[in-house]
Amino acid sequence: MMSINPFSVLAETISPAAIQFFVLAMIALIIIGTIVQMIHHKNVTYFFNNAKKAKLSAERELGAGEKTSIILKTVVHDIATTAELGAGKRRVAHVMGMYGTILFWVASVVLVFCYTGTGTAAPTIWPMIWHVGAIMTCVGGYWFWLFLRVDVLAEAHPWYRIIKADLFVLALLACATTGLAWSYFQSSNSMGLSYLFLILFITSNIVLFGGVYWSKFAHMIYKPGAAIQKNLAEADGSRDNLPPLADAPKQFGLGIKREQPKHY
Amino acid sequence: MSTFVYMTRCDGCGHCVDICPSDIMHIDENIRRAVNIEPNFCWECYSCVKACPNHAIDVRGYADFAPMGHSVRVRREEEKGTISWKIKFRNGTTKDFVSPITTKPWGKFIPKLAEGEKPNENEINSQMLYTEPNGLNIDGKLPSVPKDTFKKGVYY
Protein backbone atom coordinates (compact mmCIF):
# COMPACT_ATOMS: atom_id res chain seq x y z
CA MET A 1 0.00 0.00 0.00
CA MET A 2 2.73 2.45 1.05
CA SER A 3 4.58 2.22 -2.26
CA ILE A 4 1.54 2.37 -4.58
CA ASN A 5 0.46 5.66 -6.14
CA PRO A 6 -3.30 5.67 -5.30
CA PHE A 7 -4.03 8.26 -7.98
CA SER A 8 -2.60 6.15 -10.83
CA VAL A 9 -4.88 3.25 -9.83
CA LEU A 10 -7.80 5.70 -9.75
CA ALA A 11 -6.82 6.97 -13.21
CA GLU A 12 -7.86 3.58 -14.62
CA THR A 13 -11.51 4.53 -13.93
CA ILE A 14 -11.45 8.34 -13.82
CA SER A 15 -9.75 10.55 -16.39
CA PRO A 16 -6.36 11.94 -15.15
CA ALA A 17 -7.46 15.35 -16.49
CA ALA A 18 -10.47 15.28 -14.12
CA ILE A 19 -8.19 14.49 -11.14
CA GLN A 20 -5.85 17.33 -12.13
CA PHE A 21 -8.81 19.68 -12.56
CA PHE A 22 -9.98 18.80 -9.03
CA VAL A 23 -6.55 19.70 -7.56
CA LEU A 24 -6.52 23.01 -9.46
CA ALA A 25 -10.06 23.73 -8.26
CA MET A 26 -8.96 23.17 -4.66
CA ILE A 27 -6.02 25.59 -5.12
CA ALA A 28 -8.44 28.14 -6.60
CA LEU A 29 -10.74 27.71 -3.57
CA ILE A 30 -7.82 28.48 -1.22
CA ILE A 31 -6.96 31.65 -3.13
CA ILE A 32 -10.58 32.85 -3.37
CA GLY A 33 -11.32 32.02 0.29
CA THR A 34 -8.21 33.82 1.53
CA ILE A 35 -8.85 36.94 -0.60
CA VAL A 36 -12.52 37.16 0.46
CA GLN A 37 -11.49 36.68 4.10
CA MET A 38 -8.83 39.41 3.79
CA ILE A 39 -11.41 41.81 2.34
CA HIS A 40 -14.11 40.99 4.88
CA HIS A 41 -12.07 40.63 8.09
CA LYS A 42 -9.70 43.49 7.15
CA ASN A 43 -6.92 41.63 8.97
CA VAL A 44 -4.27 42.56 6.40
CA THR A 45 -5.29 46.24 6.67
CA TYR A 46 -4.97 45.96 10.46
CA PHE A 47 -1.61 44.25 10.10
CA PHE A 48 -0.12 46.95 7.87
CA ASN A 49 -1.61 49.80 9.95
CA ASN A 50 -0.05 48.23 13.02
CA ALA A 51 3.32 47.90 11.26
CA LYS A 52 3.14 51.59 10.25
CA LYS A 53 2.37 52.62 13.85
CA ALA A 54 5.28 50.51 15.10
CA LYS A 55 7.60 52.18 12.60
CA LEU A 56 6.80 55.59 14.12
CA SER A 57 8.04 54.49 17.54
CA ALA A 58 11.13 52.72 16.17
CA GLU A 59 14.39 53.69 17.87
CA ARG A 60 16.51 52.93 14.84
CA GLU A 61 16.18 52.24 11.13
CA LEU A 62 16.89 48.67 10.02
CA GLY A 63 18.97 48.18 6.88
CA ALA A 64 17.86 45.84 4.09
CA GLY A 65 20.55 43.28 5.05
CA GLU A 66 19.55 43.31 8.70
CA LYS A 67 15.88 42.96 7.82
CA THR A 68 16.62 40.01 5.52
CA SER A 69 18.69 38.34 8.22
CA ILE A 70 15.89 38.78 10.81
CA ILE A 71 13.29 37.43 8.39
CA LEU A 72 15.49 34.42 7.57
CA LYS A 73 16.09 33.72 11.27
CA THR A 74 12.35 34.00 11.92
CA VAL A 75 11.60 31.57 9.10
CA VAL A 76 14.18 29.04 10.33
CA HIS A 77 13.52 29.35 14.07
CA ASP A 78 10.04 30.72 14.69
CA ILE A 79 8.08 29.51 11.69
CA ALA A 80 9.77 26.21 10.80
CA THR A 81 9.68 24.97 14.39
CA THR A 82 6.60 26.93 15.61
CA ALA A 83 8.69 28.38 18.46
CA GLU A 84 5.72 30.48 19.56
CA LEU A 85 4.20 27.39 21.18
CA GLY A 86 7.18 27.01 23.56
CA ALA A 87 8.66 23.68 24.54
CA GLY A 88 6.06 20.99 25.09
CA LYS A 89 3.47 18.65 23.67
CA ARG A 90 1.55 21.35 21.77
CA ARG A 91 4.65 22.23 19.78
CA VAL A 92 5.53 18.59 19.00
CA ALA A 93 1.95 17.85 17.90
CA HIS A 94 1.83 21.03 15.79
CA VAL A 95 5.20 20.40 14.12
CA MET A 96 4.19 16.80 13.35
CA GLY A 97 0.84 17.87 11.89
CA MET A 98 2.36 20.80 9.99
CA TYR A 99 5.13 18.83 8.27
CA GLY A 100 2.80 15.87 7.73
CA THR A 101 0.33 18.16 5.93
CA ILE A 102 3.05 19.79 3.82
CA LEU A 103 4.41 16.37 2.76
CA PHE A 104 0.87 15.09 2.07
CA TRP A 105 -0.07 18.06 -0.11
CA VAL A 106 3.25 18.31 -1.99
CA ALA A 107 3.26 14.56 -2.69
CA SER A 108 -0.39 14.76 -3.85
CA VAL A 109 0.45 17.48 -6.41
CA VAL A 110 3.55 15.62 -7.63
CA LEU A 111 1.74 12.28 -7.90
CA VAL A 112 -1.29 13.78 -9.67
CA PHE A 113 0.56 16.02 -12.15
CA CYS A 114 3.73 14.00 -12.84
CA TYR A 115 2.84 10.34 -12.40
CA THR A 116 -0.89 9.92 -13.07
CA GLY A 117 -1.98 8.97 -16.56
CA THR A 118 1.45 9.76 -18.01
CA GLY A 119 2.49 6.15 -18.40
CA THR A 120 5.43 6.72 -16.05
CA ALA A 121 5.39 4.81 -12.77
CA ALA A 122 6.04 6.98 -9.74
CA PRO A 123 9.32 6.29 -7.90
CA THR A 124 8.54 4.51 -4.63
CA ILE A 125 9.60 7.56 -2.64
CA TRP A 126 6.60 9.74 -3.66
CA PRO A 127 3.80 7.34 -2.62
CA MET A 128 5.82 6.73 0.58
CA ILE A 129 5.96 10.50 1.25
CA TRP A 130 2.20 10.77 0.57
CA HIS A 131 1.37 8.00 3.07
CA VAL A 132 3.91 9.10 5.71
CA GLY A 133 2.63 12.68 5.45
CA ALA A 134 -0.96 11.51 5.97
CA ILE A 135 0.06 9.36 8.95
CA MET A 136 2.02 12.26 10.54
CA THR A 137 -0.99 14.55 10.03
CA CYS A 138 -3.22 12.02 11.75
CA VAL A 139 -0.86 11.45 14.70
CA GLY A 140 -0.22 15.18 15.32
CA GLY A 141 -3.82 16.19 14.58
CA TYR A 142 -5.62 13.57 16.68
CA TRP A 143 -3.16 14.11 19.56
CA PHE A 144 -3.93 17.82 19.43
CA TRP A 145 -7.67 17.50 18.95
CA LEU A 146 -8.32 14.82 21.53
CA PHE A 147 -5.96 15.90 24.30
CA LEU A 148 -4.18 19.21 23.75
CA ARG A 149 -6.92 21.56 22.53
CA VAL A 150 -7.10 24.51 24.89
CA ASP A 151 -10.86 24.22 25.36
CA VAL A 152 -10.35 20.62 26.51
CA LEU A 153 -7.10 21.13 28.46
CA ALA A 154 -7.62 24.54 30.10
CA GLU A 155 -11.40 24.93 29.99
CA ALA A 156 -12.27 21.32 30.81
CA HIS A 157 -14.78 20.91 28.01
CA PRO A 158 -15.32 17.29 26.90
CA TRP A 159 -13.27 16.17 23.88
CA TYR A 160 -16.39 15.50 21.83
CA ARG A 161 -17.61 19.14 22.02
CA ILE A 162 -17.18 20.49 18.48
CA ILE A 163 -16.98 24.23 17.80
CA LYS A 164 -16.55 26.31 14.65
CA ALA A 165 -12.80 26.58 15.29
CA ASP A 166 -12.60 22.80 14.74
CA LEU A 167 -13.66 23.11 11.10
CA PHE A 168 -10.07 23.33 9.85
CA VAL A 169 -8.47 20.65 12.01
CA LEU A 170 -11.34 18.17 11.65
CA ALA A 171 -11.57 18.63 7.86
CA LEU A 172 -7.79 18.15 7.62
CA LEU A 173 -7.94 15.01 9.76
CA ALA A 174 -10.85 13.71 7.71
CA CYS A 175 -8.78 14.23 4.52
CA ALA A 176 -5.76 12.38 5.86
CA THR A 177 -7.77 9.56 7.47
CA THR A 178 -10.10 8.91 4.54
CA GLY A 179 -7.17 9.25 2.12
CA LEU A 180 -5.27 6.53 3.97
CA ALA A 181 -8.37 4.32 4.19
CA TRP A 182 -9.08 4.79 0.46
CA SER A 183 -5.49 3.88 -0.43
CA TYR A 184 -5.59 0.81 1.84
CA PHE A 185 -8.88 -0.58 0.49
CA GLN A 186 -7.90 0.21 -3.10
CA SER A 187 -4.61 -1.67 -2.73
CA SER A 188 -6.39 -4.64 -1.12
CA ASN A 189 -8.96 -4.76 -3.96
CA SER A 190 -11.96 -4.05 -1.69
CA MET A 191 -13.58 -1.91 -4.34
CA GLY A 192 -16.83 -1.12 -2.46
CA LEU A 193 -15.04 0.29 0.58
CA SER A 194 -12.47 1.91 -1.69
CA TYR A 195 -15.18 3.93 -3.49
CA LEU A 196 -16.87 4.79 -0.18
CA PHE A 197 -13.64 6.27 1.23
CA LEU A 198 -12.85 7.94 -2.10
CA ILE A 199 -16.18 9.81 -1.90
CA LEU A 200 -15.43 10.74 1.74
CA PHE A 201 -11.90 11.84 0.74
CA ILE A 202 -13.28 14.10 -2.01
CA THR A 203 -15.98 15.50 0.30
CA SER A 204 -13.51 16.28 3.12
CA ASN A 205 -11.19 18.01 0.63
CA ILE A 206 -14.08 20.18 -0.60
CA VAL A 207 -14.98 21.05 3.02
CA LEU A 208 -11.34 21.79 3.93
CA PHE A 209 -10.54 24.00 0.93
CA GLY A 210 -14.03 25.37 0.40
CA GLY A 211 -14.27 26.39 4.05
CA VAL A 212 -11.20 28.64 4.05
CA TYR A 213 -13.35 31.75 4.60
CA TRP A 214 -14.99 30.32 7.74
CA SER A 215 -12.15 28.17 9.12
CA LYS A 216 -8.72 28.75 10.64
CA PHE A 217 -7.03 27.74 7.37
CA ALA A 218 -5.62 31.24 6.85
CA HIS A 219 -3.63 31.09 10.11
CA MET A 220 -0.96 29.37 8.01
CA ILE A 221 -0.51 32.69 6.19
CA TYR A 222 -1.09 35.19 9.02
CA LYS A 223 0.95 33.55 11.78
CA PRO A 224 4.28 33.66 9.88
CA GLY A 225 3.57 37.31 9.00
CA ALA A 226 2.91 38.15 12.65
CA ALA A 227 6.12 36.38 13.75
CA ILE A 228 8.19 38.39 11.25
CA GLN A 229 6.56 41.67 12.35
CA LYS A 230 7.20 40.82 16.03
CA ASN A 231 10.90 40.12 15.49
CA LEU A 232 11.37 43.21 13.32
CA ALA A 233 9.70 45.31 16.06
CA GLU A 234 12.07 43.82 18.66
CA ALA A 235 15.07 44.68 16.49
CA ASP A 236 14.10 48.27 15.64
CA GLY A 237 13.33 49.08 19.28
CA SER A 238 9.59 49.73 18.89
CA ARG A 239 8.85 46.35 20.51
CA ASP A 240 5.07 46.92 20.30
CA ASN A 241 5.56 49.25 23.30
CA LEU A 242 6.88 46.37 25.40
CA PRO A 243 9.65 47.11 27.93
CA PRO A 244 13.21 46.13 26.99
CA LEU A 245 14.71 42.90 28.31
CA ALA A 246 15.43 43.32 32.01
CA ASP A 247 18.95 44.30 32.95
CA ALA A 248 18.90 42.53 36.31
CA PRO A 249 21.17 40.18 38.24
CA LYS A 250 20.58 36.46 37.78
CA GLN A 251 17.68 35.12 39.81
CA PHE A 252 16.39 38.52 40.77
CA GLY A 253 13.04 37.09 41.86
CA LEU A 254 11.52 33.68 42.46
CA GLY A 255 11.40 32.94 38.73
CA ILE A 256 8.32 30.74 38.97
CA LYS A 257 8.02 28.58 35.88
CA ARG A 258 4.71 28.53 34.09
CA GLU A 259 2.74 25.40 34.76
CA GLN A 260 0.44 23.68 32.28
CA PRO A 261 -2.81 25.67 32.33
CA LYS A 262 -5.16 23.05 33.72
CA HIS A 263 -5.98 24.20 37.23
CA TYR A 264 -9.72 24.30 36.57
CA MET B 1 -10.99 49.52 31.03
CA SER B 2 -10.97 45.77 30.68
CA THR B 3 -8.39 43.53 29.07
CA PHE B 4 -8.34 42.86 25.36
CA VAL B 5 -6.41 40.37 23.23
CA TYR B 6 -4.26 41.00 20.15
CA MET B 7 -5.42 38.14 17.97
CA THR B 8 -2.28 38.12 15.85
CA ARG B 9 -0.21 37.44 18.97
CA CYS B 10 -2.45 34.96 20.82
CA ASP B 11 -1.75 31.27 20.24
CA GLY B 12 -4.58 29.94 22.39
CA CYS B 13 -2.39 28.43 25.11
CA GLY B 14 -4.95 28.96 27.88
CA HIS B 15 -2.70 30.55 30.54
CA CYS B 16 -5.03 33.57 30.85
CA VAL B 17 -8.07 31.28 31.10
CA ASP B 18 -6.32 29.41 33.88
CA ILE B 19 -5.26 32.41 35.92
CA CYS B 20 -8.19 34.85 35.61
CA PRO B 21 -9.63 35.31 39.13
CA SER B 22 -12.88 36.58 37.67
CA ASP B 23 -13.20 33.63 35.24
CA ILE B 24 -13.93 35.91 32.32
CA MET B 25 -11.00 35.00 30.05
CA HIS B 26 -12.25 32.23 27.80
CA ILE B 27 -11.56 30.68 24.43
CA ASP B 28 -13.42 32.03 21.43
CA GLU B 29 -15.41 29.34 19.63
CA ASN B 30 -14.73 30.70 16.14
CA ILE B 31 -10.96 31.05 16.15
CA ARG B 32 -9.81 29.30 19.36
CA ARG B 33 -8.08 32.38 20.74
CA ALA B 34 -8.48 34.01 24.14
CA VAL B 35 -11.24 36.55 24.61
CA ASN B 36 -12.60 38.55 27.54
CA ILE B 37 -16.22 37.40 27.57
CA GLU B 38 -17.44 39.90 30.18
CA PRO B 39 -15.46 43.15 30.11
CA ASN B 40 -17.74 44.71 32.76
CA PHE B 41 -16.51 42.22 35.32
CA CYS B 42 -12.79 42.67 34.65
CA TRP B 43 -10.93 43.59 37.84
CA GLU B 44 -7.99 44.97 35.83
CA CYS B 45 -5.75 42.88 38.06
CA TYR B 46 -3.22 42.32 35.25
CA SER B 47 -2.95 38.59 36.07
CA CYS B 48 -3.64 37.55 32.46
CA VAL B 49 -1.46 40.35 31.07
CA LYS B 50 1.48 39.05 33.09
CA ALA B 51 0.74 35.37 32.50
CA CYS B 52 0.55 35.61 28.69
CA PRO B 53 3.76 34.13 27.22
CA ASN B 54 3.18 35.97 23.92
CA HIS B 55 2.40 39.44 25.30
CA ALA B 56 -0.93 39.21 23.50
CA ILE B 57 -3.09 40.78 26.21
CA ASP B 58 -3.26 44.47 26.91
CA VAL B 59 -5.23 46.71 29.24
CA ARG B 60 -5.35 50.45 29.69
CA GLY B 61 -3.79 51.42 33.00
CA TYR B 62 -5.63 53.13 35.82
CA ALA B 63 -6.33 56.82 35.26
CA ASP B 64 -4.74 57.68 38.61
CA PHE B 65 -1.23 56.95 37.36
CA ALA B 66 -1.50 57.66 33.65
CA PRO B 67 -4.03 59.75 31.75
CA MET B 68 -5.79 58.53 28.61
CA GLY B 69 -3.87 57.85 25.44
CA HIS B 70 -1.04 55.98 27.12
CA SER B 71 0.09 52.36 27.09
CA VAL B 72 1.15 50.03 29.89
CA ARG B 73 2.95 46.92 28.75
CA VAL B 74 4.49 44.05 30.71
CA ARG B 75 7.32 41.62 29.95
CA ARG B 76 7.76 38.62 32.23
CA GLU B 77 11.12 36.85 32.11
CA GLU B 78 10.88 33.71 34.20
CA GLU B 79 14.48 32.65 33.71
CA LYS B 80 15.65 35.92 35.28
CA GLY B 81 12.80 36.11 37.76
CA THR B 82 11.90 39.60 36.56
CA ILE B 83 8.80 41.41 35.51
CA SER B 84 9.35 44.64 33.59
CA TRP B 85 6.81 47.40 33.03
CA LYS B 86 6.85 50.13 30.44
CA ILE B 87 4.51 53.09 30.73
CA LYS B 88 4.34 55.29 27.68
CA PHE B 89 2.48 58.56 28.20
CA ARG B 90 0.59 60.28 25.41
CA ASN B 91 3.24 63.00 25.18
CA GLY B 92 5.85 60.33 24.41
CA THR B 93 7.44 60.19 27.88
CA THR B 94 8.32 56.63 28.84
CA LYS B 95 9.01 55.08 32.22
CA ASP B 96 10.56 51.63 32.66
CA PHE B 97 10.39 49.60 35.85
CA VAL B 98 11.86 46.19 36.71
CA SER B 99 10.54 44.19 39.67
CA PRO B 100 11.17 40.68 40.98
CA ILE B 101 8.51 38.04 40.31
CA THR B 102 6.89 37.26 43.64
CA THR B 103 4.32 34.76 42.39
CA LYS B 104 4.08 31.62 44.53
CA PRO B 105 3.77 28.17 42.97
CA TRP B 106 0.24 26.89 42.29
CA GLY B 107 -1.39 25.23 45.29
CA LYS B 108 1.29 26.20 47.83
CA PHE B 109 0.98 28.69 50.66
CA ILE B 110 -2.79 28.20 50.87
CA PRO B 111 -3.86 28.59 54.51
CA LYS B 112 -4.99 25.23 55.95
CA LEU B 113 -8.01 26.66 57.77
CA ALA B 114 -9.36 23.27 58.85
CA GLU B 115 -6.12 22.50 60.70
CA GLY B 116 -6.00 25.86 62.51
CA GLU B 117 -7.47 26.70 65.89
CA LYS B 118 -11.19 27.39 66.00
CA PRO B 119 -11.96 31.09 66.59
CA ASN B 120 -13.85 31.94 69.78
CA GLU B 121 -16.94 34.14 69.93
CA ASN B 122 -14.94 37.32 70.57
CA GLU B 123 -12.69 36.69 67.58
CA ILE B 124 -15.69 35.98 65.35
CA ASN B 125 -17.33 39.28 66.33
CA SER B 126 -14.07 41.23 66.08
CA GLN B 127 -13.27 43.59 63.20
CA MET B 128 -9.98 41.72 62.73
CA LEU B 129 -9.66 39.38 59.78
CA TYR B 130 -8.11 35.89 59.78
CA THR B 131 -4.49 35.94 61.13
CA GLU B 132 -4.71 39.66 61.91
CA PRO B 133 -2.82 41.37 63.46
CA ASN B 134 0.00 38.77 63.57
CA GLY B 135 -0.34 37.99 59.85
CA LEU B 136 0.43 41.61 59.07
CA ASN B 137 3.74 41.38 60.95
CA ILE B 138 2.67 44.02 63.45
CA ASP B 139 2.47 43.76 67.21
CA GLY B 140 -0.61 44.65 69.13
CA LYS B 141 -3.55 46.23 67.39
CA LEU B 142 -4.07 47.64 63.92
CA PRO B 143 -2.75 51.18 63.37
CA SER B 144 -5.41 53.90 63.27
CA VAL B 145 -5.52 57.54 62.19
CA PRO B 146 -7.06 59.88 64.78
CA LYS B 147 -10.01 61.77 63.35
CA ASP B 148 -8.76 65.12 64.65
CA THR B 149 -5.78 64.85 62.31
CA PHE B 150 -8.04 64.81 59.23
CA LYS B 151 -8.06 67.91 57.07
CA LYS B 152 -11.41 69.48 56.40
CA GLY B 153 -12.72 69.17 52.87
CA VAL B 154 -13.89 66.61 50.38
CA TYR B 155 -12.17 63.25 50.29
CA TYR B 156 -12.22 61.03 47.24
Interface residues (C-beta under 8 A of the other chain):
Chain A: N43 Y46 F47 N50 E84 L85 G86 R90 R149 V150 D151 L153 A154 E155 I163 K164 A165 K216 Y222 A226 Q229 K230 D240 N241 L242 P243 P244 L245 A246 D247 A248 K250 Q251 F252 G253 L254 G255 I256 K257 R258 E259 P261 K262 H263 Y264
Chain B: T8 R9 D11 G12 C13 G14 H15 V17 D18 I19 H26 I27 D28 E29 N30 I31 R32 A51 P53 N54 H55 S71 R73 V74 R75 E77 E78 E79 K80 G81 T82 I83 S84 W85 K86 K88 D96 F97 V98 S99 P100 I101 T102 T103 K104 P105 W106 G107
